[in-house]
Amino acid sequence: MKALLNVLFICSGFLIFAQKGLDDFLSYSFPSHLKAADHIGKIAWVVNEKGIRNVYSAQAPAYKAVKETQYFLDDGIEISQLLFYRSGLIFVRGSAPNKEGEFPNPYLDVKGTDQAIFLSSNKRVQKLTEGSEPLLRGEVMCFINKGQIYEYNLTDKLARQLFITRGQIGSLRLSPDENKLAFISHRGDHAFLGIYDFNNQSITYPDPTVDIDSDPVWSPESDQIAVLRRPYDPRLMFISKLTAQPFSIRLINIEDGKSKTLWQADEGEGSAFYGLSSGQQLFWMLNNEIIFPWEKEGWLHLYAVSTKEGKAKLLTPGNFEIQYVSQSPDRSFLLFSSNRGDLNRQHVGKWKDSKITQITKGKGIEWSPVSDGLGNNFALGSSGLEPAAVKRLEQGKINTIFSSEDYPSSDLTLPEAVVFSAADGVKIHGQLFLPKGLKTDQKNPALLFFHGGSRRQMLLGFHHRDYYHYAYAMNQYLASKGYIVLSVNYRSGTGYGLKFREALNYGAGGNSEFNDVLAAGLFLQNHPNVEVTKIGLWGGSYGGYLTAMGLARASDMFAAGVDIHGVMNWNVIIKNFMPSYEALEHPDFAKLAYDSSPIAHVDTWRSPVLLIHGDDDRNVPFSESVDKIKALREEKVYYEQLVLPDEVHGFLLHQSWIDVYKATVDFFDRMLE
């Protein structure tokens, strides 16, 4: 009996102190799509709990989290576009179709899937109609289905097409007096503003153009409307664009239809528009100033232009970048997140009456701030040890409304901010994950991680995008297994200014960021705890591209890699995003793009690789992995593959992430043992 008790004690101790598994590190509940009501004290958000997506809300005065829906499957069906209706919530469930009109279905539901609008009210959820982009006008909901505008009467449950017009319709904006509906009509190489008048049931196109209009915004009095205008730019993608034909803001008077250019960007650097990570780029304030993003000073900042004068003034000076912006319901102030004062994190600030107030700071990360109808402020937030949560920001305090339960934060390690130089002198930032208890004389295998995008920035904590929230947790798990991990913010990413993002010769224009891959490899080789013969690299999308480039061009440095839906040939990728692109029409560029791709360097690829891809990928065609494996076979390079049927680029199933990361860990454990 005593021996049995000792065994039980040992087993019990093992259960208490055993290393957590990958499932534990990915066991968080990720909140997103934070939305605030305009006229009452209420917020809502979407939670992805291990693939099970539901809608939550919280209401004044207590702001206690309430689960509004009861979905219970990891079925890959996204929830988005929240809208407050009476005491309930309208939301969209499902993702957009691919080019063939097929909706994502990685769960392999034999009934298929769609994208539809739902209403949750009194603990009951009902499907209203297929479509997306819901917008309320009293008891009538306008929405888009197959590129056209419809309306759905929430009282009699009837839907009808509002009007028929050419082009693909988007960006619905209801005038404050609710008499008119603005929209953008997309027509291939041009797009312009349209206005539907509910009173006389007519359509007008007040300022048609050969350019690309977007982001309509109404004046508070509904008598004017502004749009962002960008000249049509057929230039090639994934190359440096420091300049362009300048973008502008157009102002249209509703009564007489007269329009004018209110403001235009200066020529030179900053003339190419680069937007915020927000659903809107123009903000018409109560004082009749329009606030917008511009990179005049080399950083993504907010500027204001009076609708009377047309001269822009800088609102957010300094070497930092704005990312998320939202407007208060009364149009008197803006909330924003940026890396102001802390390049490695995001914090929330407030702009009001020409002054910036820093609301959050410190070791946390905060993003997607919103303000409700009572003037209370909220945001999503995380830290180096805590996954994303819903936060209330009040008088210097941050109170948590919703967070993950029983997450193993104590098993995580705080990453260190590091900076190193590439061979051409470019400074590269990264986050270094060291295993707990690492001894000074210990030698461990090491890994480089490259984010996708490339317009991304990894942070010193859980990320604001679900794809990289997963990646951060994965890097933590790898560190818990003894790997030294360096996450690399290579050139052409965001957070470090215009010239860093639009780095010369990056991507298809010369792959200059390969210098950063080598510099990161040298950083690990020079680290006293790294076993220099056991360095691997991994990443997805653009990160998969850099993984493949590292293996193809530096197999002597990198012993193995995991390439998740990575680029093989830039010419294929560019055509996927620009169907009009024909390589034969651009022979010099096409050759440069080819030479900047892994396909041009397969003959020097020697290190083993695991290739992972979902075959409904809309960003990086599945054919890229088909071509990659064909080339590796010809060169007799060892590879393994994991194909995810009907999965898209940003994996929709939590189980897909589990499968991908387990395969990744298993591969590195075997290749770097």
Disulfide bonds with the S-S distance in Angstrom:
none
